């Protein structure tokens, strides 16, 4: 299992693929003030939600390199022959994907928050929300990547599948940024995230098996 | 006699609504080999994938022990050096990768990235993974494709050694593999 996760991390960093979502995230944070104007209080009020949108979209970027290349190269078949279940492969991909984009995204949120003039307490709530929500986002991405792996040019379809499912994460994540611990936003965010993390390996595993037929 | 390493019992296989194999029964014990023959598209590769557990039979049962598969998909990370790419799989089977490299005569390529390998070298690498696994049943889909005379000689020697060591081989091929006493299963 450790070898599988290590392989996912190596693939993620090979050729700088893992840097792309970060650059995208920071780019959105840079562009947002240009769009709404340099109004400090307005940026501080809306910036948290904008960063959640950016996180959501940047998690989607690697969706076409998570499962499809391994399927095409026969890696998934060989793993099955080596006695690794499809669900275990999906767990490894989830862990590898989260490690390659979750913590770096939380680091990138620091300069992004500075660009948007977010106050310290808002930034802290954003970081807590990202820590709770990005595992669920990684789970969704792996599940959608497995579902669309056998289709050609599936990038847009993957977006259409993933983004509606990510709505609960967005609502509770942005709610946590805006209103803090009131109304149980962190608990609900954690619950949704846990649901996605727990369900994704089974969805992805079944999708990988079905993709062989 | 001990339990067979592979047993197909009245297996029926369909792909894309087309019946490829009907009611095929086959048993391979230790030291036995079978060669699937037949024209292109008759279902040799599909039958190999079925035995590997990657496809499901429409009817019938497949029982087998641990198997290693070499088909036309390399399944090695293109950016890695060949030695490291094979070591990933060897570690999963708990074996030393160097044995497979030396056996296929490509130990001098261990430091070459996988994407730089030629067709024949790729085929040798795929076979090296099979050799390095400890699986008693080898599933070989066109194992001699792309190999030169020297490579085919190595393959024949390795297969003979595997059978002598109590293994079994199921191969699909169009060309003679040098497997003596292999049963021929003609499809189609």
Interface residues (C-beta under 8 A of the other chain):
Chain A: X3 X7 X10 X11 X14 X15 X72 X73 X74 X75 X77 X78 X79 X80 X81 X82 X83 X84 X212 X213
Chain B: X49 X52 X53 X54 X55 X56 X66 X67 X68 X69 X71 X73 X74 X75 X76 X77 X78 X79 X88 X89 X91 X92 X93 X129 X133 X135
